[in-house]
Amino acid sequence: MCRYLDCGSAVSTRSREESRRSVWSISSDCLQSGSALRDCASSGSSSSILELTCSDLLLQPIISVSPTMDGVSGAQQQGFQVLQGSSFTISCSVQPQYPGGSFQLTFTSSNTAYNYTQPAVNHSADFLFPAVDPAHQGNYRCVYGVFVFSHNFSSESRLLSLTVTGPKVFIIRLVVVLLVALLLVVIIIYFILKASRGQKSDPQEDIELSCYNRGVSRAEGEPAEEEGAQGAE
């Protein structure tokens, strides 16, 4: 049943007697023959109830890095980078399902492994790392454990990788950001000056055109005065 429901493997079974009622009866011989679960179920009535507990009882916990800490970058789906000497927080959480429990943060690298444990408060726990050094580089995973139905159950999150970067990488990134910002400022200033020059050129063209028209009117008037003078003579 646990396998067919995709709930892991059976942990325990317990029989109890209740008043006779309508139930779904499932034939174990039918399941063992390889038939589908729905084909092996039939409606009926019974007073004997079999209580089954499967191992995959808990939801998968969520692991994340606090986005408000300085020095943390990178997509959380692929991992994250932390500047050496800075601080960061790894948060473990799970959807409300059972009260209590605890979170264990496991860390593994090429040559070491550590476990950090904290009780679950409001279904979450935070693990603070105040000063990062290269020894913190590796893979992290949250493991949520809780005691229910007289058994201990646990569920693991996905892996999250951490890479520690040195000051040189940070300085290079800072220089690149400053250069990009400087380039944007230069482009903005260029367009502003170009627009201002375009606005100043229009009045000058009008003045030159007016002066040209006046010159034409005087040139055309001079022959008229000469003709008038010759007539007087």
GROMACS elastic network, one bead per residue, 0.5 to 0.9 nm:
[ bonds ]
;  ai    aj funct       b0    kb
    1     4     6  0.51363   500
    1     5     6  0.60980   500
    1     6     6  0.84866   500
    1     7     6  0.84406   500
    1     9     6  0.84747   500
    1    10     6  0.80672   500
    1    28     6  0.88086   500
    1    31     6  0.83126   500
    1    37     6  0.81780   500
    1    52     6  0.85976   500
    1    54     6  0.87417   500
    2     5     6  0.51734   500
    2     6     6  0.60623   500
    2     8     6  0.57356   500
    2     9     6  0.54057   500
    2    10     6  0.59662   500
    2    52     6  0.84070   500
    2    53     6  0.81955   500
    2    54     6  0.57576   500
    2    55     6  0.81476   500
    2    56     6  0.85390   500
    3     7     6  0.59939   500
    3     8     6  0.57683   500
    3     9     6  0.61372   500
    3    10     6  0.82669   500
    3    54     6  0.88308   500
    4     7     6  0.76746   500
    4     8     6  0.89467   500
    4    31     6  0.88412   500
    4    36     6  0.83232   500
    4    37     6  0.68742   500
    5     8     6  0.81810   500
    5    37     6  0.86578   500
    6     9     6  0.86068   500
    6    56     6  0.81112   500
    7    10     6  0.84588   500
    7    54     6  0.59628   500
    7    55     6  0.65756   500
    7    57     6  0.68517   500
    8    54     6  0.61185   500
    8    55     6  0.52490   500
    8    57     6  0.82054   500
    9    53     6  0.86279   500
    9    54     6  0.54517   500
    9    55     6  0.53756   500
    9    56     6  0.72788   500
   10    13     6  0.77819   500
   10    52     6  0.71354   500
   10    53     6  0.59957   500
   10    55     6  0.60243   500
   10    56     6  0.89435   500
   11    52     6  0.77575   500
   11    53     6  0.55070   500
   11    54     6  0.52695   500
   11    55     6  0.56802   500
   11   151     6  0.83838   500
   12    51     6  0.82472   500
   12    52     6  0.60737   500
   12    53     6  0.53140   500
   12    54     6  0.72862   500
   12    55     6  0.89500   500
   12   151     6  0.89358   500
   13    50     6  0.67968   500
   13    51     6  0.54920   500
   13    53     6  0.63239   500
   14    49     6  0.83175   500
   14    50     6  0.57667   500
   14    52     6  0.66367   500
   14    53     6  0.87464   500
   15    48     6  0.69518   500
   15    49     6  0.56907   500
   15    51     6  0.60461   500
   15    52     6  0.88243   500
   16    47     6  0.83898   500
   16    48     6  0.59815   500
   16    49     6  0.53543   500
   16    50     6  0.65611   500
   16    51     6  0.77159   500
   17    20     6  0.86458   500
   17    47     6  0.56114   500
   17    49     6  0.61493   500
   17    50     6  0.88976   500
   18    21     6  0.82176   500
   18    46     6  0.84954   500
   18    47     6  0.50370   500
   18    48     6  0.63976   500
   18    49     6  0.72247   500
   19    46     6  0.80477   500
   19    47     6  0.52946   500
   19    48     6  0.84035   500
   20    45     6  0.64652   500
   20    46     6  0.51089   500
   20    48     6  0.78597   500
   21    44     6  0.83787   500
   21    45     6  0.52425   500
   21    46     6  0.57603   500
   21    47     6  0.64480   500
   22    43     6  0.72515   500
   22    44     6  0.56901   500
   22    46     6  0.66113   500
   22    47     6  0.88518   500
   23    42     6  0.85206   500
   23    43     6  0.60078   500
   23    44     6  0.54852   500
   23    45     6  0.52931   500
   23    46     6  0.65501   500
   23    47     6  0.89913   500
   23    49     6  0.88578   500
   24    41     6  0.62184   500
   24    42     6  0.56033   500
   24    44     6  0.60843   500
   24    45     6  0.77691   500
   25    40     6  0.81782   500
   25    41     6  0.55417   500
   25    42     6  0.52817   500
   25    43     6  0.60257   500
   25    44     6  0.64613   500
   25    45     6  0.82299   500
   25    46     6  0.86875   500
   26    29     6  0.89624   500
   26    30     6  0.80411   500
   26    31     6  0.81984   500
   26    37     6  0.79940   500
   26    38     6  0.87518   500
   26    39     6  0.89764   500
   26    40     6  0.55243   500
   26    42     6  0.65098   500
   26    43     6  0.88374   500
   27    30     6  0.52523   500
   27    31     6  0.65792   500
   27    32     6  0.88718   500
   27    40     6  0.56030   500
   27    41     6  0.67254   500
   27    42     6  0.84191   500
   28    31     6  0.50975   500
   28    32     6  0.61653   500
   28    33     6  0.86282   500
   28    40     6  0.79247   500
   29    32     6  0.51366   500
   29    33     6  0.62613   500
   29    40     6  0.86566   500
   30    33     6  0.52460   500
   30    34     6  0.69952   500
   30    35     6  0.60547   500
   30    36     6  0.83761   500
   30    37     6  0.83744   500
   30    39     6  0.81074   500
   30    40     6  0.55718   500
   30    41     6  0.89797   500
   31    34     6  0.54360   500
   31    35     6  0.54606   500
   31    36     6  0.69273   500
   31    37     6  0.65603   500
   31    39     6  0.87341   500
   31    40     6  0.64733   500
   32    35     6  0.74301   500
   34    37     6  0.88499   500
   35    38     6  0.84282   500
   35    39     6  0.65590   500
   35    40     6  0.69650   500
   36    39     6  0.53098   500
   36    40     6  0.66629   500
   37    40     6  0.52479   500
   37    41     6  0.66198   500
   38    41     6  0.54133   500
   38    42     6  0.84324   500
   39    42     6  0.80960   500
   46    49     6  0.75700   500
   53    56     6  0.89774   500
   53    57     6  0.80251   500
   53   149     6  0.80334   500
   54    57     6  0.62340   500
   55    58     6  0.83855   500
   55   153     6  0.70142   500
   55   154     6  0.86316   500
   56    59     6  0.81826   500
   56   153     6  0.79363   500
   56   154     6  0.82206   500
   56   155     6  0.77614   500
   57   153     6  0.71219   500
   57   154     6  0.82036   500
   57   155     6  0.83239   500
   58    61     6  0.86225   500
   58    97     6  0.77713   500
   58    98     6  0.87872   500
   58   144     6  0.84879   500
   58   145     6  0.86768   500
   58   146     6  0.87901   500
   58   153     6  0.72433   500
   58   154     6  0.68254   500
   58   155     6  0.60043   500
   59    94     6  0.70858   500
   59    95     6  0.71905   500
   59    97     6  0.79509   500
   59   155     6  0.67985   500
   59   156     6  0.88334   500
   60    94     6  0.68991   500
   60    95     6  0.84601   500
   60   143     6  0.87027   500
   60   144     6  0.81025   500
   60   155     6  0.56856   500
   60   156     6  0.60009   500
   60   157     6  0.56595   500
   60   158     6  0.84542   500
   61    92     6  0.67424   500
   61    93     6  0.55661   500
   61    95     6  0.74843   500
   61   142     6  0.67809   500
   61   143     6  0.71347   500
   61   144     6  0.64910   500
   61   155     6  0.68526   500
   61   156     6  0.63110   500
   61   157     6  0.50176   500
   61   158     6  0.82858   500
   62    91     6  0.79733   500
   62    92     6  0.56996   500
   62    93     6  0.52123   500
   62    94     6  0.60073   500
   62    95     6  0.87064   500
   62   142     6  0.73408   500
   62   156     6  0.87251   500
   62   157     6  0.58062   500
   62   158     6  0.76514   500
   63    90     6  0.70308   500
   63    91     6  0.57800   500
   63    93     6  0.67563   500
   63   140     6  0.85796   500
   63   141     6  0.70269   500
   63   142     6  0.61444   500
   63   157     6  0.64344   500
   63   158     6  0.72720   500
   63   159     6  0.81866   500
   63   160     6  0.75033   500
   64    67     6  0.87451   500
   64    76     6  0.69030   500
   64    89     6  0.84784   500
   64    90     6  0.57809   500
   64    91     6  0.53036   500
   64    92     6  0.67680   500
   64    93     6  0.86466   500
   64   160     6  0.80842   500
   65    68     6  0.88820   500
   65    69     6  0.86769   500
   65    72     6  0.81919   500
   65    76     6  0.73532   500
   65    80     6  0.81292   500
   65    88     6  0.72088   500
   65    89     6  0.57918   500
   65    91     6  0.60941   500
   66    69     6  0.61376   500
   66    72     6  0.83581   500
   66    88     6  0.66826   500
   66    89     6  0.53397   500
   66    90     6  0.62837   500
   66    91     6  0.69263   500
   67    70     6  0.81806   500
   67    72     6  0.71880   500
   67    73     6  0.83119   500
   67    88     6  0.85994   500
   67    89     6  0.86606   500
   68    72     6  0.84085   500
   68    88     6  0.85691   500
   69    72     6  0.63913   500
   69    86     6  0.85040   500
   69    87     6  0.66820   500
   69    88     6  0.55355   500
   69    89     6  0.74014   500
   70    73     6  0.86493   500
   70    82     6  0.84916   500
   70    83     6  0.84221   500
   70    86     6  0.68214   500
   70    87     6  0.69225   500
   70    88     6  0.73748   500
   71    81     6  0.77203   500
   71    82     6  0.52657   500
   71    84     6  0.81695   500
   71    85     6  0.88411   500
   71    86     6  0.59148   500
   71    87     6  0.72046   500
   71    88     6  0.77479   500
   71   170     6  0.89471   500
   72    80     6  0.67526   500
   72    81     6  0.56704   500
   72    83     6  0.68900   500
   72    86     6  0.84192   500
   72    87     6  0.82777   500
   72    88     6  0.69630   500
   73    76     6  0.86157   500
   73    79     6  0.89108   500
   73    80     6  0.56113   500
   73    81     6  0.52311   500
   73    82     6  0.66399   500
   73    83     6  0.88243   500
   74    77     6  0.86508   500
   74    78     6  0.75665   500
   74    79     6  0.64045   500
   74    81     6  0.58976   500
   74    82     6  0.88703   500
   75    78     6  0.56060   500
   75    79     6  0.59723   500
   75    80     6  0.61191   500
   75    81     6  0.89794   500
   76    80     6  0.59623   500
   76   160     6  0.73885   500
   76   161     6  0.87439   500
   77    80     6  0.85216   500
   77   160     6  0.76461   500
   78   160     6  0.72814   500
   78   161     6  0.72977   500
   79   139     6  0.88306   500
   79   159     6  0.85861   500
   79   160     6  0.53601   500
   79   162     6  0.58740   500
   79   163     6  0.78470   500
   80   160     6  0.78273   500
   80   161     6  0.64892   500
   80   162     6  0.52454   500
   80   163     6  0.63818   500
   80   164     6  0.88151   500
   81   161     6  0.85791   500
   81   162     6  0.57859   500
   81   164     6  0.58199   500
   81   165     6  0.66933   500
   82    85     6  0.85703   500
   82    86     6  0.70578   500
   82    87     6  0.79079   500
   82    88     6  0.76852   500
   82   132     6  0.75121   500
   82   162     6  0.72397   500
   82   163     6  0.62625   500
   82   164     6  0.50277   500
   82   165     6  0.60685   500
   82   166     6  0.88303   500
   83    86     6  0.56451   500
   83    87     6  0.82564   500
   83   132     6  0.73816   500
   83   133     6  0.86103   500
   83   163     6  0.86050   500
   83   164     6  0.58361   500
   83   166     6  0.61334   500
   83   167     6  0.71199   500
   83   169     6  0.86222   500
   83   170     6  0.72718   500
   84    87     6  0.85003   500
   84   131     6  0.75262   500
   84   132     6  0.52322   500
   84   133     6  0.54229   500
   84   134     6  0.72423   500
   84   164     6  0.58461   500
   84   165     6  0.57654   500
   84   166     6  0.54810   500
   84   167     6  0.70270   500
   85   130     6  0.81199   500
   85   133     6  0.62338   500
   85   166     6  0.87583   500
   86   129     6  0.86127   500
   86   130     6  0.68203   500
   86   131     6  0.53232   500
   86   132     6  0.56800   500
   86   133     6  0.86338   500
   87   128     6  0.75505   500
   87   129     6  0.55500   500
   87   131     6  0.51610   500
   87   132     6  0.61494   500
   88   127     6  0.85683   500
   88   128     6  0.61507   500
   88   129     6  0.54922   500
   88   130     6  0.65991   500
   88   131     6  0.81648   500
   88   132     6  0.80857   500
   89   126     6  0.65150   500
   89   127     6  0.55025   500
   89   129     6  0.60269   500
   89   130     6  0.82965   500
   90   105     6  0.86662   500
   90   125     6  0.85585   500
   90   126     6  0.58779   500
   90   127     6  0.51874   500
   90   128     6  0.65785   500
   90   129     6  0.81475   500
   90   140     6  0.88720   500
   91   124     6  0.71872   500
   91   125     6  0.58764   500
   91   127     6  0.62675   500
   91   128     6  0.86599   500
   91   142     6  0.85299   500
   92   103     6  0.69293   500
   92   104     6  0.85960   500
   92   105     6  0.79338   500
   92   120     6  0.88432   500
   92   123     6  0.84955   500
   92   124     6  0.54694   500
   92   125     6  0.53047   500
   92   126     6  0.63567   500
   92   127     6  0.81796   500
   92   141     6  0.87912   500
   92   142     6  0.59617   500
   92   143     6  0.83165   500
   92   144     6  0.83328   500
   92   157     6  0.86637   500
   93   103     6  0.82313   500
   93   120     6  0.81909   500
   93   122     6  0.86509   500
   93   123     6  0.57480   500
   93   125     6  0.64878   500
   93   126     6  0.87228   500
   93   142     6  0.84174   500
   93   144     6  0.83204   500
   94    97     6  0.80958   500
   94   123     6  0.57164   500
   94   124     6  0.64829   500
   94   144     6  0.78303   500
   95   123     6  0.69470   500
   95   124     6  0.89512   500
   96    99     6  0.76040   500
   96   122     6  0.81843   500
   96   123     6  0.62827   500
   97   123     6  0.87048   500
   98   101     6  0.79167   500
   98   123     6  0.87454   500
   98   146     6  0.77131   500
   98   148     6  0.78800   500
   99   120     6  0.87533   500
   99   122     6  0.85945   500
   99   123     6  0.77876   500
   99   146     6  0.81642   500
  100   119     6  0.76274   500
  100   120     6  0.61225   500
  100   121     6  0.75501   500
  100   122     6  0.84060   500
  100   123     6  0.74981   500
  100   146     6  0.67019   500
  100   147     6  0.82806   500
  101   119     6  0.63496   500
  101   120     6  0.55656   500
  101   121     6  0.86331   500
  101   123     6  0.80253   500
  101   144     6  0.70916   500
  101   145     6  0.54695   500
  101   147     6  0.68698   500
  102   117     6  0.70900   500
  102   118     6  0.58074   500
  102   121     6  0.83161   500
  102   123     6  0.84614   500
  102   124     6  0.84448   500
  102   125     6  0.81313   500
  102   143     6  0.83131   500
  102   144     6  0.58974   500
  102   145     6  0.54961   500
  102   146     6  0.65858   500
  103   116     6  0.82457   500
  103   117     6  0.57208   500
  103   118     6  0.54626   500
  103   119     6  0.60484   500
  103   120     6  0.60527   500
  103   124     6  0.76318   500
  103   125     6  0.66194   500
  103   142     6  0.65595   500
  103   143     6  0.56269   500
  103   145     6  0.64413   500
  104   115     6  0.64514   500
  104   116     6  0.54941   500
  104   118     6  0.65043   500
  104   119     6  0.86041   500
  104   141     6  0.82028   500
  104   142     6  0.57736   500
  104   143     6  0.50095   500
  104   144     6  0.64442   500
  104   145     6  0.79370   500
  105   114     6  0.82129   500
  105   115     6  0.56496   500
  105   116     6  0.50108   500
  105   117     6  0.62654   500
  105   118     6  0.84419   500
  105   127     6  0.79133   500
  105   140     6  0.67704   500
  105   141     6  0.57335   500
  105   143     6  0.63453   500
  105   144     6  0.88957   500
  106   113     6  0.73889   500
  106   114     6  0.58491   500
  106   116     6  0.64715   500
  106   117     6  0.86911   500
  106   139     6  0.81216   500
  106   140     6  0.56191   500
  106   141     6  0.52847   500
  106   142     6  0.64353   500
  106   143     6  0.75224   500
  107   112     6  0.81631   500
  107   113     6  0.54207   500
  107   114     6  0.50611   500
  107   115     6  0.62716   500
  107   116     6  0.83334   500
  107   136     6  0.83814   500
  107   138     6  0.68088   500
  107   139     6  0.56977   500
  107   141     6  0.67785   500
  108   111     6  0.78764   500
  108   112     6  0.59657   500
  108   114     6  0.66197   500
  108   115     6  0.89296   500
  108   137     6  0.87126   500
  108   138     6  0.57808   500
  108   139     6  0.53898   500
  108   140     6  0.67257   500
  108   141     6  0.88547   500
  109   112     6  0.53767   500
  109   113     6  0.63339   500
  109   135     6  0.85002   500
  109   136     6  0.83567   500
  109   137     6  0.69535   500
  109   139     6  0.64001   500
  110   113     6  0.85719   500
  110   138     6  0.76290   500
  112   135     6  0.89872   500
  116   127     6  0.80428   500
  117   127     6  0.88665   500
  118   121     6  0.88107   500
  118   125     6  0.64797   500
  118   126     6  0.81000   500
  118   127     6  0.82221   500
  119   123     6  0.89047   500
  119   124     6  0.82476   500
  119   125     6  0.69281   500
  120   123     6  0.51199   500
  120   124     6  0.51205   500
  120   125     6  0.55674   500
  120   144     6  0.84927   500
  121   124     6  0.53970   500
  121   125     6  0.62901   500
  122   125     6  0.82376   500
  129   132     6  0.66956   500
  132   135     6  0.79306   500
  132   136     6  0.64070   500
  132   137     6  0.87627   500
  132   164     6  0.75189   500
  133   136     6  0.58371   500
  133   137     6  0.77758   500
  133   164     6  0.69605   500
  134   137     6  0.55666   500
  134   163     6  0.82079   500
  134   164     6  0.57784   500
  134   165     6  0.81713   500
  134   166     6  0.88757   500
  135   138     6  0.81072   500
  135   164     6  0.86056   500
  136   139     6  0.89737   500
  136   162     6  0.75886   500
  136   163     6  0.81369   500
  136   164     6  0.73714   500
  137   161     6  0.77303   500
  137   162     6  0.52717   500
  137   163     6  0.51827   500
  137   164     6  0.57550   500
  138   160     6  0.84701   500
  138   161     6  0.57119   500
  138   162     6  0.53952   500
  138   163     6  0.69144   500
  138   164     6  0.89973   500
  139   159     6  0.62352   500
  139   160     6  0.55332   500
  139   162     6  0.61864   500
  140   158     6  0.85273   500
  140   159     6  0.56860   500
  140   160     6  0.51083   500
  140   161     6  0.61797   500
  140   162     6  0.76237   500
  141   156     6  0.70491   500
  141   157     6  0.58371   500
  141   158     6  0.62322   500
  141   159     6  0.50318   500
  141   160     6  0.63528   500
  141   161     6  0.89256   500
  142   155     6  0.84232   500
  142   156     6  0.58699   500
  142   157     6  0.52493   500
  142   158     6  0.76785   500
  142   159     6  0.81315   500
  143   154     6  0.66406   500
  143   155     6  0.56507   500
  143   157     6  0.63352   500
  144   153     6  0.82777   500
  144   154     6  0.53707   500
  144   155     6  0.53006   500
  144   156     6  0.64106   500
  144   157     6  0.82408   500
  145   152     6  0.69659   500
  145   153     6  0.55744   500
  145   155     6  0.66028   500
  145   156     6  0.89281   500
  146   151     6  0.83895   500
  146   152     6  0.58163   500
  146   153     6  0.55156   500
  146   154     6  0.64762   500
  147   150     6  0.65861   500
  147   151     6  0.55209   500
  147   153     6  0.61955   500
  147   154     6  0.88028   500
  148   151     6  0.55043   500
  148   152     6  0.64197   500
  148   153     6  0.72936   500
  149   152     6  0.82154   500
  156   159     6  0.89354   500
  157   160     6  0.89186   500
  165   168     6  0.81236   500
  165   169     6  0.63852   500
  165   170     6  0.75118   500
  166   169     6  0.57381   500
  166   170     6  0.68416   500
  167   170     6  0.50487   500
  167   171     6  0.61345   500
  167   172     6  0.86450   500
  168   171     6  0.50887   500
  168   172     6  0.61819   500
  168   173     6  0.86249   500
  169   172     6  0.51512   500
  169   173     6  0.62375   500
  169   174     6  0.86192   500
  170   173     6  0.51517   500
  170   174     6  0.61537   500
  170   175     6  0.86790   500
  171   174     6  0.50005   500
  171   175     6  0.61571   500
  171   176     6  0.86182   500
  172   175     6  0.51479   500
  172   176     6  0.62196   500
  172   177     6  0.86656   500
  173   176     6  0.51297   500
  173   177     6  0.62061   500
  173   178     6  0.86658   500
  174   177     6  0.51404   500
  174   178     6  0.62008   500
  174   179     6  0.86504   500
  175   178     6  0.51059   500
  175   179     6  0.61323   500
  175   180     6  0.86171   500
  176   179     6  0.51561   500
  176   180     6  0.62125   500
  176   181     6  0.86223   500
  177   180     6  0.52212   500
  177   181     6  0.62071   500
  177   182     6  0.86488   500
  178   181     6  0.50536   500
  178   182     6  0.60760   500
  178   183     6  0.85819   500
  179   182     6  0.50258   500
  179   183     6  0.61252   500
  179   184     6  0.86407   500
  180   183     6  0.51209   500
  180   184     6  0.63179   500
  180   185     6  0.87826   500
  181   184     6  0.51701   500
  181   185     6  0.63508   500
  181   186     6  0.88032   500
  182   185     6  0.51056   500
  182   186     6  0.62742   500
  182   187     6  0.87140   500
  183   186     6  0.51560   500
  183   187     6  0.62620   500
  183   188     6  0.86923   500
  184   187     6  0.51529   500
  184   188     6  0.62225   500
  184   189     6  0.86923   500
  185   188     6  0.51406   500
  185   189     6  0.61820   500
  185   190     6  0.85821   500
  186   189     6  0.51697   500
  186   190     6  0.61181   500
  186   191     6  0.87829   500
  187   190     6  0.51012   500
  187   191     6  0.64122   500
  187   192     6  0.87262   500
  188   191     6  0.53612   500
  188   192     6  0.62577   500
  188   193     6  0.87795   500
  189   192     6  0.50663   500
  189   193     6  0.61804   500
  189   194     6  0.85204   500
  190   193     6  0.53331   500
  190   194     6  0.61438   500
  190   195     6  0.86520   500
  191   194     6  0.50016   500
  191   195     6  0.61015   500
  191   196     6  0.86072   500
  192   195     6  0.52011   500
  192   196     6  0.62361   500
  192   197     6  0.87251   500
  193   196     6  0.50825   500
  193   197     6  0.61554   500
  193   198     6  0.86078   500
  194   197     6  0.52594   500
  194   198     6  0.63210   500
  194   199     6  0.88791   500
  195   198     6  0.51577   500
  195   199     6  0.64734   500
  195   200     6  0.89959   500
  196   199     6  0.51976   500
  196   200     6  0.64824   500
  196   201     6  0.89267   500
  197   200     6  0.51995   500
  197   201     6  0.63221   500
  198   201     6  0.54042   500
  198   202     6  0.70972   500
  199   202     6  0.60095   500
  199   203     6  0.81190   500
  200   203     6  0.63838   500
  200   204     6  0.73411   500
  201   204     6  0.55505   500
  201   205     6  0.65874   500
  202   205     6  0.53540   500
  202   206     6  0.66135   500
  203   206     6  0.50824   500
  203   207     6  0.63218   500
  203   208     6  0.87640   500
  204   207     6  0.51436   500
  204   208     6  0.62540   500
  204   209     6  0.85635   500
  205   208     6  0.52544   500
  205   209     6  0.61505   500
  205   210     6  0.87348   500
  206   209     6  0.50956   500
  206   210     6  0.62382   500
  206   211     6  0.87210   500
  207   210     6  0.51499   500
  207   211     6  0.62491   500
  207   212     6  0.85856   500
  208   211     6  0.51936   500
  208   212     6  0.61585   500
  208   213     6  0.87262   500
  209   212     6  0.50874   500
  209   213     6  0.63158   500
  209   214     6  0.88289   500
  210   213     6  0.51287   500
  210   214     6  0.63294   500
  210   215     6  0.87047   500
  211   214     6  0.51880   500
  211   215     6  0.62763   500
  211   216     6  0.87348   500
  212   215     6  0.51703   500
  212   216     6  0.63523   500
  212   217     6  0.88805   500
  213   216     6  0.51334   500
  213   217     6  0.63897   500
  213   218     6  0.89254   500
  214   217     6  0.51430   500
  214   218     6  0.64333   500
  214   219     6  0.86839   500
  215   218     6  0.53438   500
  215   219     6  0.62288   500
  215   220     6  0.86844   500
  216   219     6  0.51338   500
  216   220     6  0.62248   500
  216   221     6  0.87331   500
  217   220     6  0.52131   500
  217   221     6  0.62794   500
  217   222     6  0.89854   500
  218   221     6  0.50375   500
  218   222     6  0.63962   500
  219   222     6  0.56461   500
  219   223     6  0.77818   500
  220   223     6  0.65226   500
  220   224     6  0.75389   500
  221   224     6  0.53538   500
  221   225     6  0.66951   500
  222   225     6  0.53561   500
  222   226     6  0.65355   500
  222   227     6  0.88721   500
  223   226     6  0.50861   500
  223   227     6  0.62031   500
  223   228     6  0.86446   500
  224   227     6  0.51697   500
  224   228     6  0.62837   500
  224   229     6  0.87655   500
  225   228     6  0.50338   500
  225   229     6  0.62547   500
  225   230     6  0.87444   500
  226   229     6  0.51147   500
  226   230     6  0.62867   500
  226   231     6  0.87020   500
  227   230     6  0.51884   500
  227   231     6  0.62962   500
  227   232     6  0.88335   500
  228   231     6  0.51736   500
  228   232     6  0.64432   500
  228   233     6  0.88898   500
  229   232     6  0.52028   500
  229   233     6  0.65061   500
  230   233     6  0.51636   500
